Amino acid sequence: MANLRRALVFTIPRILNSSNRTSVTTSTLHSHNLYRPFAGTFSRFLSSNEASSLNNIDLSDEESKRRLFNRLIYRSKQRGYLELDLVLGKWVEEHIQSMDENGIKSLVHVLDLENPDLWKWLTGQEQPPDAINTNPVFSAVREKVMNNLDKHASPETRAVPGKPWVRGWDDIKKGRDAPIAGNQ
């Protein structure tokens, strides 16, 4: 949504400025030329490969480094999946300042993963592919998530490794067969 807003904010003034400069007869004869300069505008803002194409990360300039860090922190906190927003956002805030170029590339690869898959892999519900499992950022975040699960959630409330978690609440079960802890 923010990408669409950004695209509209930058595109509408360009359209208005160019339409003011063109005459009515020219715009009716060449109406397709009015939209041609704007063809790449939306794709530039809506492209998910903008951060993925970080082949040459410049960490020498403080301003570009700050901009890159802010963009990656934003991407890690605003995924649209609350659990990942909290886990990834906090981890990235704590560790991004100490990352080198390879660490940032690894972080970008983790941020490019789909939310449901990433959550299942981080929580041990599914086994991640080898390419993901060897990613140092993924391994560090997974270790943090698993340590937090071990500290704060009793094993009875979690699914067996490799199995999906039970969804929903069992408020009806209050009898002898109800779980000791948790809702499952």
Backbone bond lengths (Angstrom), bond angles and torsions (degrees), N, CA, C in turn:
res aa  C-N    CA-C-N  psi(-1)  N-CA   C-N-CA  omega(-1)  CA-C   N-CA-C  phi
1 M - - - 1.443 - - 1.527 110.66 -
2 A 1.325 115.75 -40.25 1.462 119.00 179.61 1.522 110.55 -66.24
3 N 1.332 116.35 -35.77 1.462 119.05 178.39 1.524 111.02 -64.67
4 L 1.322 116.48 -40.58 1.459 120.02 178.80 1.529 110.32 -65.01
5 R 1.343 116.38 -42.86 1.455 120.76 177.89 1.522 110.87 -59.28
6 R 1.327 115.73 -45.86 1.454 121.01 -179.68 1.532 110.60 -62.17
7 A 1.328 116.40 -42.42 1.457 120.18 179.43 1.520 110.92 -63.07
8 L 1.319 116.35 -42.03 1.465 119.55 179.65 1.519 111.63 -67.40
9 V 1.326 116.97 -39.73 1.466 120.32 -179.32 1.516 111.11 -63.04
10 F 1.333 116.81 -38.36 1.456 119.12 -178.58 1.524 112.49 -85.05
11 T 1.317 118.33 -26.20 1.458 120.96 -174.29 1.511 112.68 -86.09
12 I 1.313 118.58 -42.02 1.466 121.26 -175.98 1.526 111.77 -59.53
13 P 1.337 119.82 -46.65 1.481 117.37 177.28 1.523 112.48 -60.98
14 R 1.343 117.46 -34.64 1.468 119.19 178.14 1.516 111.19 -66.34
15 I 1.323 116.14 -39.78 1.466 119.68 178.96 1.528 110.06 -65.79
16 L 1.329 116.23 -44.67 1.458 119.93 -179.55 1.519 111.56 -64.24
17 N 1.322 117.54 -42.27 1.461 120.60 179.96 1.517 111.50 -65.93
18 S 1.333 117.34 -40.34 1.462 118.80 -179.05 1.521 110.97 -73.28
19 S 1.338 117.88 -31.78 1.461 119.02 179.57 1.525 110.87 -73.39
20 N 1.327 117.65 -27.44 1.464 119.88 176.21 1.521 110.95 -69.11
21 R 1.309 116.73 -32.13 1.454 120.94 -177.14 1.525 112.13 -80.46
22 T 1.324 117.97 -27.65 1.460 119.66 -177.71 1.514 110.09 -87.13
23 S 1.287 115.05 143.58 1.466 118.99 178.86 1.519 109.42 -81.53
24 V 1.313 115.23 166.42 1.459 120.42 -177.33 1.518 110.56 -65.03
25 T 1.314 117.52 -41.67 1.465 119.87 -178.01 1.525 110.25 -68.19
26 T 1.317 117.85 -40.21 1.451 120.50 179.25 1.519 110.67 -66.09
27 S 1.336 116.68 -41.67 1.458 118.79 -177.34 1.521 111.47 -69.63
28 T 1.343 118.30 -29.16 1.461 118.58 178.16 1.516 110.52 -77.31
29 L 1.334 117.18 -34.19 1.457 119.07 179.39 1.522 111.81 -74.61
30 H 1.320 116.45 -38.62 1.466 120.35 -175.79 1.524 109.72 -121.84
31 S 1.313 117.19 54.92 1.463 119.20 -176.65 1.518 111.77 -66.99
32 H 1.333 117.09 -26.62 1.465 118.17 179.78 1.530 111.23 -71.56
33 N 1.325 118.71 -23.70 1.456 121.16 178.19 1.522 112.08 -70.48
34 L 1.322 117.02 -24.25 1.454 120.22 179.25 1.519 111.17 -63.69
35 Y 1.316 117.09 -36.13 1.452 120.82 -175.71 1.518 113.19 -94.10
36 R 1.303 118.65 -15.47 1.456 121.16 -176.78 1.529 112.88 -59.91
37 P 1.341 121.28 -44.02 1.460 119.15 -178.48 1.529 113.05 -65.53
38 F 1.308 117.33 -16.87 1.446 120.06 -175.13 1.525 112.36 -98.44
39 A 1.324 118.03 4.78 1.455 120.26 -175.17 1.518 112.13 -60.89
40 G 1.315 118.67 -40.08 1.452 120.40 -178.14 1.516 114.13 -87.09
41 T 1.314 117.56 -5.96 1.458 120.38 -174.75 1.516 111.50 -64.55
42 F 1.321 117.54 -50.01 1.454 120.12 -177.68 1.520 110.99 -68.08
43 S 1.333 116.82 -41.61 1.459 118.77 -177.77 1.527 110.69 -65.57
44 R 1.334 117.49 -30.01 1.455 118.87 179.34 1.524 110.61 -66.10
45 F 1.338 117.70 -38.09 1.450 120.12 -177.64 1.517 112.55 -85.48
46 L 1.308 118.02 -27.90 1.455 120.62 -176.62 1.518 112.45 -93.63
47 S 1.301 117.88 -2.54 1.449 119.75 -177.22 1.517 110.42 -73.25
48 S 1.321 115.53 132.67 1.459 119.80 178.20 1.514 111.06 -85.77
49 N 1.318 117.18 -5.77 1.459 120.25 -178.02 1.514 112.36 -93.12
50 E 1.325 117.96 6.04 1.465 120.62 -178.80 1.520 110.21 -59.86
51 A 1.332 116.91 -49.54 1.454 119.57 179.68 1.514 110.79 -82.74
52 S 1.344 117.79 -21.30 1.458 120.17 179.78 1.516 110.97 -71.38
53 S 1.306 117.37 -26.25 1.453 120.16 -176.89 1.526 110.63 -90.88
54 L 1.298 117.07 45.28 1.463 121.54 179.51 1.523 109.66 -91.73
55 N 1.326 115.95 61.36 1.459 119.28 -179.05 1.519 111.42 -70.78
56 N 1.301 117.21 -35.41 1.466 120.58 179.65 1.529 108.89 -120.32
57 I 1.299 115.07 90.60 1.455 121.12 179.50 1.518 107.77 -83.70
58 D 1.323 115.98 125.05 1.455 120.88 -179.89 1.521 108.81 -104.11
59 L 1.330 116.19 103.62 1.452 121.17 179.02 1.522 112.15 -102.75
60 S 1.325 117.31 6.07 1.464 119.77 -178.28 1.529 111.61 -79.58
61 D 1.304 117.32 -37.48 1.458 122.44 -179.27 1.532 108.51 -84.80
62 E 1.309 117.67 126.68 1.466 122.10 -176.53 1.525 112.67 -63.18
63 E 1.327 116.68 -37.11 1.465 119.57 -178.78 1.520 111.73 -68.53
64 S 1.328 117.26 -44.36 1.472 119.40 179.16 1.527 110.62 -69.00
65 K 1.316 116.48 -33.39 1.465 120.62 176.63 1.533 110.59 -65.51
66 R 1.315 116.84 -44.07 1.461 121.26 178.70 1.523 110.87 -63.20
67 R 1.341 116.22 -43.24 1.460 120.81 179.69 1.521 111.34 -63.03
68 L 1.328 116.14 -43.81 1.463 120.96 179.19 1.524 110.62 -63.28
69 F 1.329 117.33 -46.00 1.460 121.38 -179.75 1.521 110.89 -62.17
70 N 1.326 116.89 -43.25 1.468 120.06 179.01 1.518 111.46 -63.30
71 R 1.320 116.72 -40.50 1.464 119.87 179.05 1.529 111.34 -65.13
72 L 1.323 117.08 -41.24 1.468 120.19 179.93 1.525 111.54 -70.55
73 I 1.315 117.37 -37.47 1.469 120.15 176.06 1.526 109.54 -64.00
74 Y 1.311 117.05 -42.39 1.465 120.91 178.49 1.531 110.44 -61.73
75 R 1.324 116.30 -45.71 1.470 119.67 179.83 1.520 111.71 -62.91
76 S 1.315 117.44 -33.28 1.460 119.68 -178.92 1.521 112.14 -78.38
77 K 1.329 117.59 -25.52 1.474 120.92 -178.80 1.515 113.29 -94.24
78 Q 1.303 118.96 -17.34 1.459 122.35 -174.43 1.520 111.18 -121.17
79 R 1.320 116.94 54.46 1.459 121.00 -179.15 1.522 112.52 -84.93
80 G 1.329 117.35 -19.85 1.447 120.22 -177.44 1.521 112.71 90.02
81 Y 1.297 117.65 10.19 1.465 124.69 -179.85 1.522 104.52 -131.96
82 L 1.304 117.33 101.30 1.458 122.64 -166.32 1.529 113.01 -51.54
83 E 1.319 117.07 -45.64 1.468 119.88 -178.01 1.522 110.62 -59.78
84 L 1.331 116.24 -44.98 1.468 119.49 179.83 1.519 111.60 -70.36
85 D 1.334 116.70 -35.31 1.464 119.62 176.65 1.528 110.21 -56.47
86 L 1.322 115.68 -45.09 1.466 120.20 -177.83 1.522 111.85 -70.82
87 V 1.324 116.54 -48.00 1.471 120.35 -175.91 1.520 111.13 -68.30
88 L 1.325 116.96 -54.84 1.465 120.29 -177.30 1.519 112.12 -67.25
89 G 1.333 116.42 -42.34 1.458 119.32 -178.22 1.516 112.39 -58.96
90 K 1.326 116.53 -45.62 1.465 120.43 179.88 1.524 111.11 -66.56
91 W 1.337 116.34 -43.35 1.464 119.72 -178.83 1.525 110.54 -63.54
92 V 1.330 117.44 -44.89 1.468 120.53 -178.78 1.527 110.71 -65.03
93 E 1.326 117.45 -41.98 1.471 119.65 177.72 1.525 111.59 -58.73
94 E 1.329 116.46 -39.34 1.467 120.19 -177.98 1.517 113.31 -74.39
95 H 1.330 118.80 -29.11 1.460 120.82 -169.57 1.522 116.02 -115.05
96 I 1.318 119.49 -10.51 1.468 119.68 -171.83 1.527 112.40 -67.33
97 Q 1.316 117.85 -32.25 1.473 120.00 -178.27 1.530 112.23 -65.83
98 S 1.320 117.01 -26.76 1.467 119.97 -177.97 1.523 112.83 -95.73
99 M 1.314 118.56 4.15 1.470 121.67 -177.02 1.520 111.40 -83.74
100 D 1.322 114.20 144.05 1.450 120.17 173.01 1.537 108.29 -96.60
101 E 1.306 116.85 -170.79 1.464 121.17 -176.40 1.528 111.84 -62.05
102 N 1.319 117.93 -42.69 1.469 120.95 179.58 1.521 111.17 -66.29
103 G 1.319 117.31 -37.56 1.457 120.68 177.36 1.512 111.68 -64.04
104 I 1.323 116.46 -38.70 1.460 120.17 179.23 1.526 110.39 -68.57
105 K 1.325 117.20 -39.29 1.467 119.58 176.18 1.525 110.67 -63.25
106 S 1.325 117.12 -39.50 1.468 120.41 177.39 1.521 110.57 -64.72
107 L 1.326 117.01 -39.91 1.456 121.30 177.75 1.525 110.95 -62.77
108 V 1.320 117.12 -42.18 1.461 121.07 179.51 1.527 109.85 -62.58
109 H 1.328 117.68 -39.38 1.468 120.24 178.20 1.525 110.82 -64.04
110 V 1.319 117.31 -38.61 1.470 120.16 177.75 1.527 109.70 -67.55
111 L 1.328 118.03 -42.38 1.456 120.98 -179.54 1.525 112.52 -66.59
112 D 1.329 118.03 -22.07 1.459 121.42 179.12 1.531 112.91 -81.51
113 L 1.331 117.54 -8.72 1.464 120.25 -179.41 1.524 110.88 -73.83
114 E 1.318 115.67 154.43 1.459 121.35 178.18 1.529 110.11 -71.81
115 N 1.328 116.90 142.24 1.465 122.28 -175.85 1.525 114.74 -57.50
116 P 1.340 120.26 -52.13 1.472 118.62 -177.13 1.525 112.68 -61.87
117 D 1.330 116.18 -41.39 1.463 119.38 179.28 1.521 110.67 -64.79
118 L 1.315 116.77 -46.85 1.462 120.79 -178.85 1.521 110.79 -59.85
119 W 1.327 117.44 -42.92 1.465 120.29 -179.65 1.526 111.20 -64.32
120 K 1.329 117.34 -42.53 1.470 120.60 178.60 1.512 111.24 -64.22
121 W 1.327 117.02 -38.14 1.460 120.30 179.66 1.525 111.45 -70.99
122 L 1.326 117.09 -40.48 1.462 120.04 -178.86 1.525 112.12 -67.80
123 T 1.326 117.45 -34.41 1.459 120.85 -176.57 1.520 112.82 -92.41
124 G 1.327 118.12 -0.48 1.453 120.96 176.62 1.520 114.00 81.56
125 Q 1.306 118.90 12.94 1.458 120.76 177.36 1.522 110.90 -72.24
126 E 1.320 117.03 -31.06 1.460 122.67 176.66 1.517 108.53 -136.16
127 Q 1.314 115.22 155.78 1.462 121.29 178.18 1.531 108.37 -83.54
128 P 1.335 118.38 126.28 1.474 119.83 179.98 1.529 110.85 -73.63
129 P 1.335 117.36 156.35 1.470 120.22 173.85 1.527 110.44 -62.48
130 D 1.315 116.05 158.25 1.470 120.36 -177.41 1.521 112.64 -60.56
131 A 1.327 117.05 -37.44 1.473 119.88 -179.73 1.529 110.70 -62.44
132 I 1.324 117.01 -35.09 1.466 120.93 178.95 1.526 110.01 -79.20
133 N 1.308 116.41 -39.79 1.459 121.70 -176.78 1.526 112.54 -63.55
134 T 1.329 117.22 -27.75 1.466 120.50 -179.65 1.527 113.01 -89.10
135 N 1.320 116.92 -4.38 1.469 121.55 178.30 1.532 108.57 -69.90
136 P 1.342 118.93 123.05 1.465 120.67 -176.42 1.530 113.89 -63.72
137 V 1.316 118.14 -34.09 1.468 120.72 178.68 1.524 109.62 -69.06
138 F 1.327 116.67 -45.32 1.463 120.29 178.45 1.530 110.09 -59.85
139 S 1.319 117.06 -44.12 1.473 120.39 -179.19 1.522 111.43 -62.10
140 A 1.330 117.24 -41.27 1.466 120.42 -179.79 1.527 111.33 -67.96
141 V 1.331 117.64 -42.06 1.464 120.64 179.35 1.524 109.46 -67.24
142 R 1.320 116.99 -41.23 1.469 120.27 179.55 1.524 110.54 -63.36
143 E 1.310 117.24 -40.97 1.464 120.29 178.06 1.527 110.90 -61.29
144 K 1.329 116.31 -41.90 1.469 119.98 178.34 1.526 111.16 -63.84
145 V 1.334 116.97 -44.62 1.466 120.83 -179.46 1.521 110.38 -63.22
146 M 1.312 117.18 -45.19 1.465 120.13 -178.31 1.531 110.95 -66.84
147 N 1.328 118.17 -37.95 1.469 120.49 176.11 1.523 110.76 -63.17
148 N 1.332 116.92 -42.73 1.464 120.08 177.65 1.522 111.55 -64.40
149 L 1.320 117.12 -40.27 1.460 119.67 177.30 1.529 110.82 -62.92
150 D 1.319 116.63 -42.27 1.467 120.03 179.75 1.526 111.78 -65.66
151 K 1.323 116.81 -36.16 1.464 120.67 -179.00 1.520 113.13 -75.35
152 H 1.338 117.15 -40.95 1.456 120.38 -167.06 1.532 115.86 -110.24
153 A 1.300 118.76 -8.67 1.461 120.06 -178.89 1.526 109.16 -128.15
154 S 1.309 115.57 127.22 1.456 118.63 179.55 1.524 109.44 -69.98
155 P 1.321 117.09 148.16 1.469 120.52 -176.71 1.526 113.40 -60.05
156 E 1.334 117.79 -25.58 1.464 119.75 179.95 1.520 112.23 -65.94
157 T 1.324 117.25 -24.42 1.464 120.17 -177.28 1.517 112.63 -88.30
158 R 1.319 117.47 -7.01 1.458 120.48 -177.50 1.519 110.91 -107.70
159 A 1.313 115.16 156.73 1.460 120.80 178.06 1.523 109.56 -77.09
160 V 1.295 114.23 160.76 1.458 120.87 174.75 1.528 107.43 -64.48
161 P 1.348 119.06 140.88 1.469 119.45 179.54 1.529 111.05 -54.11
162 G 1.314 115.00 134.19 1.451 121.29 -178.52 1.509 113.71 93.25
163 K 1.319 118.18 -8.42 1.468 122.66 179.05 1.522 109.39 -110.10
164 P 1.328 117.83 145.75 1.477 119.38 177.80 1.524 111.09 -69.63
165 W 1.314 115.09 153.36 1.450 120.60 178.53 1.516 110.17 -72.66
166 V 1.318 115.79 150.23 1.457 120.65 175.77 1.518 107.36 -72.44
167 R 1.314 116.07 134.27 1.461 119.92 -178.95 1.513 109.69 -103.42
168 G 1.292 116.60 145.96 1.456 121.72 175.53 1.513 112.20 97.09
169 W 1.311 115.13 172.28 1.452 122.48 -177.19 1.520 109.61 -108.55
170 D 1.318 115.58 143.23 1.457 122.01 176.72 1.512 109.29 -109.86
171 D 1.299 117.55 63.26 1.461 120.77 -179.12 1.518 112.22 -71.77
172 I 1.314 117.25 -19.34 1.457 120.93 -178.44 1.524 110.41 -71.15
173 K 1.327 116.75 -36.20 1.465 120.43 -177.36 1.527 110.51 -76.77
174 K 1.300 117.20 101.92 1.462 121.36 177.96 1.530 110.21 -123.88
175 G 1.312 116.97 5.91 1.453 120.70 -174.95 1.506 113.73 -90.14
176 R 1.352 115.19 -156.21 1.461 121.23 -176.90 1.513 112.90 -66.64
177 D 1.334 118.18 -31.39 1.454 120.34 -176.95 1.535 112.66 -85.82
178 A 1.306 118.17 4.60 1.462 121.59 179.26 1.524 109.79 -72.02
179 P 1.328 117.35 149.78 1.474 119.90 179.19 1.525 110.63 -65.17
180 I 1.315 115.50 153.09 1.451 121.80 179.56 1.524 110.87 -67.03
181 A 1.328 115.94 -43.00 1.452 120.83 -179.36 1.514 109.36 -134.80
182 G 1.284 117.32 149.40 1.461 120.74 176.43 1.517 112.11 87.79
183 N 1.307 114.72 -168.22 1.450 119.49 -173.69 1.523 112.73 -117.42
184 Q 1.323 118.44 11.92 1.467 117.99 -171.69 1.494 111.55 -113.50
